[in-house]
Amino acid sequence: MIAEAIADALGVKTASIDPADAVDHFGFIGGFFSANMTASSTATRDAYGWTPTGPTLVEDIANGAYTK
């Protein structure tokens, strides 16, 4: 979803590659791109009573000021 939002904002197409080829294609950071790492705000919400009020990451990529 993130790659698709960035591609849409830039007016380019996305292309899938095999996760095993990510390091060869992107260099060392390809290992992070190919990893299944889910992010969650649950710990922050529980510890600090925080509730997000802004846009989601994908919404911000699509509509953020840097896209203009």
The 8 nearest C-alpha neighbors of each residue, nearest first, counted from 0:
[[1, 3, 2, 4, 57, 5, 56, 6],
 [0, 2, 4, 3, 57, 5, 56, 60],
 [3, 1, 5, 4, 0, 6, 13, 7],
 [2, 4, 6, 0, 1, 5, 7, 13],
 [5, 3, 7, 1, 6, 2, 61, 57],
 [6, 4, 8, 2, 7, 3, 9, 1],
 [5, 7, 11, 3, 9, 8, 4, 10],
 [8, 6, 10, 4, 9, 5, 3, 11],
 [7, 9, 5, 6, 10, 61, 4, 66],
 [10, 8, 6, 7, 11, 5, 66, 4],
 [9, 11, 7, 8, 6, 12, 5, 4],
 [10, 12, 6, 9, 7, 13, 8, 5],
 [13, 11, 6, 14, 10, 7, 3, 9],
 [14, 12, 6, 3, 11, 15, 2, 7],
 [13, 15, 16, 12, 2, 3, 6, 11],
 [16, 14, 13, 17, 18, 21, 2, 12],
 [17, 15, 18, 14, 20, 21, 19, 24],
 [16, 18, 19, 20, 21, 15, 33, 24],
 [19, 17, 33, 21, 20, 16, 34, 32],
 [18, 20, 17, 21, 22, 33, 16, 23],
 [21, 19, 18, 17, 23, 22, 24, 16],
 [20, 22, 29, 24, 18, 23, 19, 25],
 [23, 21, 29, 26, 25, 24, 27, 30],
 [22, 24, 20, 21, 26, 25, 29, 27],
 [23, 25, 21, 22, 26, 20, 29, 16],
 [26, 24, 29, 22, 21, 23, 28, 27],
 [27, 25, 22, 28, 29, 23, 24, 21],
 [26, 28, 29, 22, 30, 25, 31, 23],
 [29, 27, 30, 31, 26, 25, 32, 22],
 [30, 28, 22, 21, 32, 25, 31, 27],
 [29, 31, 28, 33, 32, 22, 27, 34],
 [30, 32, 34, 29, 28, 33, 27, 36],
 [33, 31, 29, 30, 34, 28, 21, 35],
 [32, 34, 18, 30, 31, 29, 21, 35],
 [35, 33, 31, 32, 36, 30, 18, 29],
 [34, 36, 37, 33, 32, 31, 38, 30],
 [37, 35, 34, 38, 31, 33, 32, 39],
 [36, 38, 35, 39, 34, 40, 31, 32],
 [39, 37, 36, 40, 41, 35, 42, 56],
 [40, 38, 41, 37, 42, 43, 44, 36],
 [39, 41, 43, 42, 44, 38, 45, 49],
 [40, 42, 44, 43, 39, 45, 46, 38],
 [43, 41, 45, 44, 40, 46, 39, 47],
 [44, 42, 46, 40, 45, 41, 47, 49],
 [43, 45, 49, 48, 41, 42, 47, 46],
 [44, 46, 42, 43, 48, 47, 41, 49],
 [47, 45, 43, 44, 42, 48, 49, 41],
 [48, 46, 49, 44, 45, 43, 42, 50],
 [47, 49, 44, 45, 46, 50, 43, 42],
 [50, 48, 44, 47, 43, 51, 45, 46],
 [49, 51, 44, 52, 48, 43, 47, 40],
 [52, 50, 53, 49, 54, 44, 55, 40],
 [53, 51, 50, 54, 55, 49, 56, 44],
 [54, 52, 51, 55, 59, 56, 58, 50],
 [53, 55, 58, 59, 56, 52, 57, 51],
 [54, 56, 58, 57, 59, 53, 60, 51],
 [55, 57, 59, 58, 60, 54, 1, 61],
 [56, 58, 60, 59, 55, 1, 4, 61],
 [59, 57, 55, 61, 56, 60, 54, 62],
 [58, 60, 63, 56, 62, 61, 57, 54],
 [61, 59, 57, 58, 63, 62, 56, 4],
 [60, 62, 58, 59, 8, 4, 63, 57],
 [61, 63, 59, 60, 58, 66, 64, 65],
 [64, 62, 59, 65, 60, 66, 61, 58],
 [63, 65, 66, 67, 62, 59, 60, 61],
 [64, 66, 63, 67, 62, 60, 59, 61],
 [67, 65, 64, 63, 8, 62, 61, 60],
 [66, 65, 64, 63, 62, 8, 61, 9]]
